[in-house]
Amino acid sequence: MGKLVSLAVIFFLSLNIFSQSIPTTHIYKKVDTIELKFKIYKPYTFDSNKEYSTVILFHGGGFNNRFENQFKRHAEYFNTRSFITITPVYRIKNLHNTSPKESYDDAKDFLNYIILNSKKYNINEDRIFIGGGSAGGHLALSTIFQDNTRKFVKGLILYNPIVDTGPNSAFANRRNNKDFLEISPIHNIKEGHPPTIIFHGSLDKIEPIEKINEYKEKVSSVGSRCEVIIYPNQDHSFFNQQEFFIKTCEEVDKFLLSLNYLNKSF
């Protein structure tokens, strides 16, 4: 299996630009004059008569900055797995003078929008995965706070996520002890938490590995799967490097295979 996964990654990296998906851009929400958009990347063999497994990836940026193309490579990789990939933007401090609470509201509204419009975008609502990096990982987790949306999320794929925005957290310490307890993932774990995989660096100071392991333990305590893969001597955002992009893609393949959401014959 390891050889098959590695060959699949090599195949992806060898794709030339002419075979890559051209994303389309859509609006999911308007706040006054602000239009919040998302990009859809479709599989290379897309058939408008079919519905597809879908992964939604929220970019990082500390709720301050917008890196809307952060997951472009990941989107194209998921396309080779016959997944639709969606990369939304959300309100951030440097553009909209907002807090993480508004970013959370946008993530929640986005998932609701996708569920309501799944047929319009050829999305199989029974095969939706959510992911993201750093602050985007936090937003991915926040989409499962509500019972009515959690049931649609079949798995979480998280790259050095922020899991604690409550009091005395590393997040609160960076913000002069201002916390956002009501949207803190580690304080909102419930039964029915979707299967989860987390990629994290051992030297991460933005969200210490000890907090990630605590999150794993709490998810396990409610009877759900939470797999943490630790990358030694790596700091925050390590997954953006080519070496770790490949390694994490291989692990995502294994994760999806274990959940029977990926065809073994790739």
Long-range contacts (C-beta under 8 A, 24 or more apart in sequence): 1-254, 1-257, 2-250, 4-266, 5-250, 5-253, 5-254, 6-250, 8-80, 8-253, 8-266, 9-77, 9-246, 9-249, 9-250, 11-80, 12-76, 12-77, 12-80, 12-249, 13-246, 15-76, 15-80, 19-44, 20-44, 20-76, 21-75, 21-76, 21-79, 23-75, 23-87, 28-88, 28-109, 28-110, 28-113, 28-114, 29-106, 29-109, 29-110, 29-113, 31-91, 34-91, 34-96, 36-88, 36-89, 36-90, 36-91, 36-106, 36-110, 37-88, 37-89, 38-86, 38-87, 38-88, 38-89, 38-110, 39-68, 39-75, 39-86, 39-87, 39-88, 40-84, 40-85, 40-86, 40-121, 41-75, 41-76, 41-78, 41-79, 41-84, 41-85, 41-86, 41-87, 42-79, 42-84, 42-122, 43-79, 43-80, 43-82, 43-83, 43-84, 44-79, 44-80, 45-82, 46-122, 48-122, 50-122, 51-118, 51-119, 51-122, 51-123, 51-124, 52-82, 52-83, 52-84, 52-122, 52-123, 52-124, 52-127, 53-81, 53-82, 53-83, 53-84, 53-124, 53-127, 53-128, 53-129, 53-261, 54-83, 54-84, 54-85, 54-86, 54-114, 54-123, 54-124, 54-127, 54-128, 54-129, 55-83, 55-84, 55-85, 55-86, 55-128, 55-129, 55-130, 55-131, 55-157, 56-85, 56-86, 56-87, 56-88, 56-110, 56-111, 56-114, 56-128, 56-129, 56-130, 56-131, 56-140, 57-85, 57-86, 57-87, 57-131, 57-132, 57-133, 57-136, 57-140, 57-157, 58-87, 58-88, 58-90, 58-107, 58-130, 58-131, 58-132, 58-133, 58-135, 58-136, 58-137, 58-139, 58-140, 59-87, 59-89, 59-132, 59-133, 59-136, 60-132, 60-133, 60-134, 60-135, 60-136, 60-137, 60-159, 60-237, 61-92, 61-134, 61-135, 61-136, 62-134, 62-135, 63-92, 63-93, 63-98, 63-99, 63-100, 63-103, 63-135, 64-92, 64-93, 64-94, 65-92, 65-94, 66-92, 66-94, 66-95, 70-133, 70-136, 70-240, 71-133, 73-245, 74-245, 74-249, 77-249, 80-266, 81-253, 81-256, 81-262, 81-266, 82-263, 83-129, 84-121, 84-122, 84-123, 86-114, 90-139, 99-180, 100-135, 100-138, 100-165, 100-180, 100-183, 101-180, 101-182, 101-183, 103-135, 103-139, 104-139, 104-142, 104-180, 104-183, 107-139, 107-140, 107-142, 107-143, 108-142, 108-143, 108-145, 108-146, 108-149, 110-143, 111-143, 111-149, 111-152, 111-153, 112-149, 115-149, 115-152, 125-152, 126-152, 126-154, 127-154, 127-261, 128-152, 128-153, 128-154, 129-153, 129-154, 129-155, 129-156, 129-157, 129-256, 129-261, 130-155, 130-156, 130-157, 131-156, 131-157, 131-158, 131-159, 132-158, 132-159, 132-161, 133-158, 133-159, 133-160, 133-161, 133-237, 133-239, 133-240, 134-159, 134-160, 134-161, 134-162, 134-206, 134-207, 134-236, 134-237, 135-162, 136-161, 137-161, 137-162, 137-163, 137-198, 138-162, 138-163, 138-165, 138-183, 138-185, 141-185, 142-183, 142-185, 142-188, 144-193, 144-194, 145-183, 145-188, 147-190, 147-192, 150-190, 150-192, 150-193, 150-194, 151-192, 153-194, 154-194, 154-195, 154-259, 154-261, 155-194, 155-195, 155-196, 155-197, 155-255, 155-256, 155-259, 155-261, 156-194, 156-195, 156-196, 156-197, 157-197, 157-252, 157-255, 158-196, 158-197, 158-198, 158-199, 159-199, 159-239, 159-248, 160-199, 160-200, 160-201, 160-204, 160-206, 160-207, 160-236, 160-237, 160-238, 160-239, 161-185, 161-198, 161-207, 161-212, 162-206, 162-207, 163-207, 163-211, 163-212, 163-215, 164-207, 164-211, 164-215, 169-211, 170-205, 170-206, 170-207, 170-208, 170-211, 171-207, 185-215, 186-211, 186-214, 186-215, 186-218, 189-215, 189-218, 189-219, 189-222, 190-222, 191-222, 191-223, 191-224, 192-222, 192-224, 193-219, 193-222, 193-224, 193-226, 194-224, 195-224, 195-225, 195-226, 195-255, 195-259, 196-224, 196-225, 196-226, 196-227, 197-226, 197-227, 197-228, 197-229, 197-251, 197-252, 197-255, 198-226, 198-227, 198-228, 198-229, 199-229, 199-231, 199-239, 199-244, 199-248, 199-251, 200-228, 200-229, 200-230, 200-231, 201-230, 201-231, 201-233, 201-234, 201-235, 201-236, 201-238, 202-230, 202-231, 202-232, 202-233, 202-234, 203-233, 203-234, 203-235, 204-234, 204-235, 204-236, 205-235, 205-236, 206-236, 207-236, 227-255
